[in-house]
Amino acid sequence: MRDDYPLFVHWYKQLDWILDTVERFPRSSRFTLGSRVADLALGVLECIVEAIYTKDRAAILRRINLDLEKLRILFRIAADRKYISLRQLEFISQGLDEAGRMTGGWSKHEAMQRAVRESH
């Protein structure tokens, strides 16, 4: 069932890349910045699963968007500190942007469905 949700499929692939990348951070930052990035990325996956199985998704989808924004900033820090290349930053930024668009589309769809239910 989760594979029916494009956001889940997309984020699962992004998460694999993120976890592999964080493992290559310098040891001195692996347990600070790296841990924070991994925790947020895993949290996004957990929120996506929760949204799939929850009727009232609006708050969860807002949380996903907030966490995606936090990840954008943390990856920018990682690039500034040379833990990832500019090419890697561009790659993950595109993935984060796509996840944000998908989340926004899901939010709009939910809002339309809620409006239809309330009008009946």
Secondary structure as UniProt FT lines:
FT   HELIX           2..4
FT   HELIX           6..22
FT   TURN            23..24
FT   HELIX           27..30
FT   TURN            31..32
FT   HELIX           33..52
FT   HELIX           58..80
FT   TURN            81..82
FT   HELIX           86..119
//
